[in-house]
Amino acid sequence: MDFKTALSEAIKFTDSKQVALGYHTVVVDRGEVVRATSGHVGCSIPFDEISGLDVAVEGSLLFRILQQIEEPSFSMVETGMKKIHNLVVSGGRSKFAIPEFPRSEAPNHPDEPDWTEAVHVESDTVGLLAVLSQLTAQDQASKMGGMCGLRLTEEWVGAVTHQSLAVFFHAGLVKESVTIPDFLFSGVKEAVDLRVEDNRVWVKGKETGQVRWALLIIPNWPDAAVSDTLPKMRGRLEAEGWTYTIDPAEFSASLKMSEVIRADDTVYQLLATDTEMILSTARGSNAFEDQVAMTRLSGSKDAPKPVGVIPKKIAQVVSAIETTSEGPMTVMIGSPITPILLEYGRVKVLLMTIRT
C-alpha cells in the first residue's frame, strides 16, 4: 500500500477538534507505518517504505497536500531560533512545509496484543460484521435503551436500529460478551485476527497487516432477551402468520421506489396476498402503489392484514443484507402488531411494524 492510501485510512481515526490533545495528528514511524488515534479508537497501517520519514504532523492537512502532488518527496528542515522542525513536501513547482507536532505531546499508542492467542475470523464473517456495522451506523439518532454498537456474544452478533434487530449466529468470536463500536469493522473486507484485551478490542488484517483497535463500550444489552426473542417470534409467526420467499433485489427496488413520493419516515401499508406483496401509501393525496411477486410457502387460514411499515428504514436493511447471500429471502408476516421477520443466509432481522 502506498503512503497516500495508508494516510487516507489513518485520518479516519483522528479527531480534528481535539488539537490540544494531539488527536488531529498522525505519527509516521520509521517510514513504514502510520498510526492515528482519537482516544477511543486507533489504527496502525503499514505502507511501502519511505526512507527517513519519521514524524508526527496534522494528518488531514498532509493528506490534502498529497492530493495535489503526484510524486511527492519528503524532507525535514529546521527553522528559526527555536529550531522548529518542519516536514517539507515537494513536488513539481510546489513546496509545502508543515510544522512537526512534538513527539512528547503526541497521543500514546497502545502496544499491540499477543496475536498468537487471537481468534481467526474468515472474510465472509467479517463481511457480515461490516453489514451490521453499516446498519447501526445509519441510525445513530435513536438507540434503544443504550443498545448501540455491535454486540458480540459467545453465540451471536447483534445490531439494533430504531426499527430493527439484526442478528447472525456465529459461535466462538469471544469468550465473554462485549460491545464494540460499529466503526471498527466498517469497510473491512479481508479475513482478520480478533483479540479482546485490557478493555480494548483489536483487529488485524491477515493480508494487509492493518491494525484497528477500539475501547469497549459499556454493555447495556439484555443478552438473554435477545437470544430468546428470535426463536419465540419465529414460532409465533409460523403459528399465526404467513411465510413467503421474495427476490431481495426486487424487494429493495420497490422500497426505494416508494421514496419518490416521500423520502422521510412516512408510514406505508404493506399487504401480503397469496402471490404478491403490495406496498402503498396509507393515506394522503400523493398516492403510490407497487407490487412485488412472492411465493407463499405456508400460512394460517386467515390472510395477514395490512401492516404499517416505514419503507426508508426497511430499505436500509434489505439493501445491506442482500449482499450477504444468494437466492430468495424468506419473509414472515403476522398480525399488524407483530414484527416482520426477514431471514437471508446467516442473517435474521426483526422489523418493527407500526399501527396505521
C-alpha positions in Angstrom: 0.0 0.0 0.0 1.3 3.5 -0.9 1.7 6.2 1.7 -1.2 8.3 0.4 -3.7 5.4 0.6 -2.5 4.5 4.1 -2.8 8.1 5.2 -6.4 8.3 3.8 -7.4 5.4 6.0 -5.5 6.7 9.1 -7.1 10.1 9.2 -10.5 8.4 9.7 -9.2 7.6 13.2 -8.2 11.2 14.0 -10.2 14.0 15.7 -9.7 17.4 14.2 -11.5 19.1 17.1 -9.1 17.8 19.7 -6.0 19.7 18.7 -4.8 20.4 22.3 -4.6 16.6 22.9 -2.9 15.9 19.6 -5.7 13.7 18.3 -5.6 15.6 15.0 -2.1 14.2 14.2 -0.8 11.1 12.6 2.5 9.5 13.6 4.7 8.1 10.8 7.2 5.6 12.3 10.4 4.8 10.5 8.9 5.4 7.1 7.0 2.1 7.4 3.8 2.6 9.5 1.3 5.4 10.0 -0.6 5.5 13.3 -3.6 7.5 14.4 -5.9 7.7 17.4 -8.8 9.8 18.6 -8.5 8.4 22.1 -11.3 5.8 21.9 -10.3 4.2 18.6 -7.0 3.9 16.7 -5.1 2.3 13.9 -1.7 1.2 12.7 -1.3 0.9 8.9 1.8 -0.3 7.2 2.8 1.2 3.8 5.6 0.9 1.2 8.7 2.2 2.9 9.7 5.9 2.5 13.3 6.2 3.8 13.8 8.9 6.5 10.1 9.7 7.1 9.7 9.7 10.8 7.4 12.5 12.1 4.1 13.5 13.8 2.0 16.0 11.9 -1.5 17.1 11.3 -3.0 14.2 9.3 -5.8 15.9 7.3 -3.5 18.7 6.2 -0.9 16.3 5.0 -3.4 14.3 3.1 -4.8 17.4 1.3 -1.3 18.3 0.2 -0.7 14.8 -1.1 -3.9 15.0 -3.2 -2.3 17.9 -5.1 1.1 16.3 -5.7 1.6 13.2 -7.9 5.1 12.2 -7.0 5.9 13.9 -3.6 9.3 13.9 -1.9 9.8 14.4 1.8 12.5 16.1 3.9 12.8 17.5 7.4 14.0 21.1 7.8 15.0 23.0 10.9 14.0 26.7 11.0 14.1 29.7 13.4 15.8 30.4 16.6 13.7 27.8 18.4 14.9 25.2 15.9 11.3 24.2 14.9 11.2 21.2 12.6 9.0 21.2 9.6 8.1 18.4 7.3 8.7 19.7 3.7 6.6 18.1 0.9 7.8 18.9 -2.6 6.5 18.0 -6.0 6.8 19.8 -9.4 7.0 23.5 -8.7 5.2 23.3 -5.4 6.6 23.0 -1.9 4.7 22.8 1.4 6.0 23.0 5.0 4.1 21.5 7.9 5.2 22.1 11.5 6.1 18.9 13.3 4.0 18.1 16.3 6.3 17.4 19.3 6.5 13.6 19.9 6.5 14.2 23.6 3.0 15.8 23.3 1.6 13.3 20.7 -1.0 10.8 21.9 0.2 7.5 23.2 -0.5 4.5 21.0 -1.1 1.3 23.0 1.1 -1.8 22.4 -0.4 -4.5 20.2 -1.6 -7.6 22.0 -0.1 -11.1 21.6 -1.7 -12.2 18.3 -0.9 -15.9 18.8 -4.0 -16.0 21.1 -6.3 -14.2 18.7 -9.4 -15.7 17.1 -9.2 -16.0 13.3 -12.3 -14.6 11.5 -12.9 -15.6 7.9 -13.7 -12.9 5.3 -17.3 -13.9 4.9 -18.0 -13.4 8.6 -16.1 -10.1 8.5 -18.4 -9.1 5.7 -21.4 -9.8 7.9 -19.9 -7.8 10.7 -19.4 -4.9 8.3 -23.0 -5.1 7.2 -24.3 -4.9 10.8 -21.9 -2.0 11.3 -23.4 -0.3 8.3 -27.0 -0.7 9.7 -26.3 0.7 13.1 -24.1 3.5 11.8 -27.0 4.7 9.7 -29.2 5.0 12.7 -27.2 7.0 15.3 -30.1 9.2 16.2 -32.1 6.6 18.1 -30.6 3.8 20.1 -33.0 1.6 22.0 -32.1 1.7 25.7 -28.4 2.3 25.0 -28.1 -0.8 22.7 -25.5 0.9 20.5 -22.6 -0.5 18.6 -22.2 -4.2 17.8 -22.9 -6.8 20.5 -20.6 -9.9 20.3 -21.6 -12.8 22.5 -20.4 -16.5 22.6 -23.3 -17.4 20.2 -24.3 -14.4 18.1 -23.6 -10.9 16.9 -26.3 -8.3 17.0 -27.1 -4.7 16.0 -30.1 -2.6 16.8 -31.6 0.3 14.9 -34.7 2.4 15.5 -36.9 -0.1 13.6 -35.0 -3.4 13.6 -33.0 -6.0 15.5 -30.5 -7.8 13.2 -28.6 -10.9 14.4 -26.4 -13.6 12.9 -25.4 -16.6 14.8 -21.7 -17.4 15.0 -20.0 -19.1 17.9 -16.5 -18.6 19.1 -15.7 -15.0 18.3 -15.4 -14.1 22.0 -15.3 -15.9 25.3 -17.2 -13.2 27.2 -19.9 -10.8 25.7 -18.6 -7.4 24.7 -20.0 -4.3 22.9 -17.7 -2.7 20.3 -18.1 0.5 18.2 -19.8 -0.1 14.8 -16.9 1.9 13.2 -14.4 -0.9 13.9 -15.4 -3.2 11.1 -16.6 -0.5 8.7 -15.1 -1.1 5.2 -13.1 -4.2 6.3 -13.1 -6.8 3.5 -10.4 -9.3 4.5 -10.0 -12.1 7.0 -8.8 -10.8 10.3 -7.5 -11.8 13.7 -9.6 -10.7 16.6 -8.4 -10.2 20.2 -10.1 -8.6 23.3 -7.6 -7.5 25.9 -7.3 -4.7 28.5 -10.7 -3.1 27.8 -9.9 -2.9 24.1 -10.9 -5.0 21.0 -8.2 -5.4 18.4 -8.5 -6.4 14.8 -5.6 -7.2 12.4 -6.0 -7.8 8.7 -4.4 -11.1 7.5 -3.3 -9.8 4.1 -2.7 -6.1 4.7 -1.4 -6.2 8.3 -3.6 -3.2 9.1 -4.4 -3.0 12.8 -7.5 -1.3 14.3 -8.4 -1.0 18.0 -11.2 0.5 20.0 -12.2 0.8 23.6 -15.1 -1.4 24.6 -18.5 0.3 25.0 -20.1 -0.2 28.5 -22.5 -3.0 27.8 -26.2 -2.4 28.2 -27.7 -5.2 26.2 -30.2 -7.7 27.6 -28.5 -10.7 26.0 -30.9 -13.3 27.3 -33.9 -11.4 26.0 -32.3 -11.1 22.5 -31.4 -14.8 22.5 -35.0 -15.7 23.3 -36.8 -13.2 21.2 -35.9 -14.5 17.7 -36.9 -18.2 18.2 -40.1 -17.2 20.1 -41.1 -14.7 17.5 -40.4 -17.1 14.7 -42.6 -19.8 16.4 -45.4 -17.2 16.8 -45.2 -16.2 13.1 -45.2 -19.8 12.0 -48.3 -20.5 14.0 -50.2 -17.2 13.3 -48.7 -15.7 10.1 -47.7 -16.5 6.6 -44.3 -17.4 5.2 -43.1 -16.3 1.8 -40.0 -16.1 -0.3 -39.1 -13.0 -2.3 -36.3 -11.7 -4.5 -34.3 -9.4 -2.3 -33.3 -7.1 -5.3 -36.9 -6.6 -6.3 -38.0 -6.1 -2.7 -35.2 -3.4 -2.3 -36.2 -1.7 -5.6 -39.8 -1.5 -4.6 -38.9 0.0 -1.2 -36.7 2.6 -2.8 -39.3 3.4 -5.4 -41.7 4.4 -2.6 -39.3 7.2 -1.6 -40.0 9.1 -4.8 -43.3 10.2 -3.2 -41.9 10.7 0.3 -38.3 10.2 1.3 -38.8 10.7 5.0 -40.2 8.4 7.7 -43.7 8.2 6.3 -45.7 5.1 7.2 -46.9 2.9 4.3 -49.2 -0.1 4.3 -47.7 -3.5 3.4 -50.3 -6.1 2.3 -49.4 -9.7 1.5 -51.6 -11.9 -0.7 -51.1 -15.4 -2.0 -48.8 -14.3 -4.8 -47.5 -10.7 -4.1 -46.6 -8.0 -1.7 -48.4 -4.7 -2.2 -46.8 -1.6 -0.8 -48.9 1.6 -0.8 -49.3 4.9 0.9 -51.6 4.6 3.9 -53.2 8.0 3.2 -52.7 11.4 1.7 -53.1 13.0 -1.8 -49.7 11.8 -3.2 -50.5 8.1 -3.9 -48.1 5.3 -4.5 -48.6 1.6 -5.0 -46.2 -1.2 -6.1 -46.4 -4.9 -6.3 -43.6 -7.5 -5.9 -44.1 -11.2 -6.7 -43.7 -13.6 -3.8 -44.1 -17.3 -3.3 -46.2 -18.4 -0.4 -44.6 -21.4 1.5 -47.0 -21.8 4.4 -49.6 -19.9 6.5 -52.6 -19.9 8.7 -56.1 -19.9 7.4 -56.6 -16.2 7.7 -54.7 -14.0 5.4 -52.5 -11.3 7.0 -54.0 -7.9 7.5 -52.1 -4.8 6.2 -49.2 -3.8 8.4 -47.7 -0.4 8.8 -44.1 0.0 7.8 -41.5 2.7 7.0 -40.0 1.8 3.6 -37.0 4.0 4.2 -36.0 2.0 7.3 -36.7 -1.4 5.7 -34.8 -0.4 2.5 -31.7 0.3 4.6 -31.8 -3.2 6.0 -32.7 -5.0 2.8 -30.1 -3.2 0.6 -27.4 -4.0 3.2 -28.2 -7.7 3.8 -28.9 -8.6 0.1 -25.1 -8.6 -0.5 -24.5 -11.2 2.2 -26.1 -14.3 0.4 -27.7 -15.5 -2.7 -31.2 -16.8 -3.7 -34.6 -15.8 -2.3 -35.2 -14.1 1.0 -37.6 -15.5 3.5 -40.3 -13.1 4.8 -42.6 -14.0 7.7 -45.6 -11.7 8.2 -48.2 -11.9 11.0 -50.6 -9.5 12.7 -50.4 -5.7 12.4 -48.8 -5.6 15.9 -46.3 -8.4 15.3 -42.8 -7.7 13.8 -41.9 -8.9 10.4 -39.1 -11.4 10.3 -36.6 -11.5 7.4 -34.2 -14.4 7.0 -31.4 -14.3 4.5 -28.4 -16.6 4.7 -27.0 -16.3 8.2 -28.8 -13.0 9.0 -32.1 -12.7 10.7 -33.8 -9.4 11.1 -36.9 -8.4 13.1 -38.6 -5.3 11.6 -41.0 -3.3 13.8 -44.5 -2.7 12.5 -46.5 0.5 13.1 -50.2 0.9 13.7 -51.9 2.8 10.8 
